[in-house]
Amino acid sequence: MSGARVDPTSGARVGRRALLKSAAALALAAGCAPAGSGGAASPGSSQAPKALVPFKWLFGFSIQAGATLPVVIARELGYYREQGLDFSWDFTTDSTGIRLIGTGQYQAGSVSDAAAPVNFIAEGVPLRAIALVTQRGSRALAVKKGSGITRPKDFEGKKVGIKSTPWTEYLVMLSSDKADRSKIKEVPVGFSSVELKDGLVDVLPVFSGNEPWVLKNQLNTDVDLLLPDQFGYPPLGTSLVVNANYARSNAAEVSAFLKATLKGAEYMVANKDRSIQIAVQYAGPGLLRAQHEFQYAVAVKDMVSGIAATKGIGYVTPKQWQDQLDLLLDQGVIKAKPKVEDVLDVSFLDKVLKDGKVVWP
């Protein structure tokens, strides 16, 4: 979710009704388990097949070859069924959609903004991060090449685009560079990137896995990117989050979900062409294959960087989150700092990963 948008990295949006119809059709098509998958009785056996446990995932944007593609791959390849889950998904475009996980309407989703779950947890919403799919954030601020804007302080007197709500990265960058936000005109923008091309804004918040490609190749606009870690904020990447109450009472199902999802991530890294084809298949005609290829390259690099290179995709430590909490409180982005154990639960990772790989099955 942007702000709390579930892993948003696309410049192309798909209508909610069309997405829901697509998801329903896919669910119907997947209704029969392939031979050998979880939930199917063995030939000649009189034992009834074990019932699959419903598990609902919430996407915050359209499907692409980004940080949440492992969810689609795991579904497509039957990993969730092998783990005993009847896995389904839905879509939201509401920046506060993560609340739907907290209320129990969905069991899991993802966030690309560390401050989002922290603020909701502070309000009593039962959420926990359980893994980090990408080790670094995908958000940046784009300016036209040659604009003369080279730092957040230069935003003063300029027009800055705002997608739904001001991004944490933007706020921390302003604070770090001692920019006066009152001197900046903030303009609501969508997700097409056209606002920067047309001069409606001087600074555009972008997802680095997709929008730089769109600006250059479709909008003929060359850009420079101002990255958060250049200005005081090394953001975490995309986190998998679950309903904390559900996780406490259904630990086996959450472990199964995480195992299948990270297995999908391992497949994605090892099988570029097939993974991109799955993205093309599920995303529909709104995105070009070249866009998926660009986004795939960015996502995979971030999946296997840092500590994930040795500990496995999805790995995260309490210290990584503690550093985020300290910084966000220091910069005034969060109003109160929760205990790290109230935000992150690594117990599921400990069950799922061994020697840097998913324990399968």
Secondary structure, 3 states (H helix, E strand, C coil): CCCCCCCCCCCCCCCHHHHHHHHHHHHHHCCCCCCCCCCCCCCCCCCCCCCCEEEEEEECCCCCCCCCHHHHHHHHCCHHHHCCEEEEEEECCCCCCCHHHHCCCCCEEEECCCHHHHHHHHCCCCEEEEEECCCCCCEEEEEECCCCCCCHHHHCCCEEEECCCCCHHHHHHHHHCCCCHHHCEEEECCCCCHHHHCCCCCEEEEECCCHHHHHHHCCCCCEEEECHHHCCCCCCCCEEEEEHHHHHHCHHHHHHHHHHHHHHHHHHHHCHHHHHHHHHHHHCCCCCHHHHHHHHHHHHHHHCCCCHHHHCCECCCHHHHHHHHHHHHHCCCCCCCCCHHHCECCHHHHHHEECCEECCC
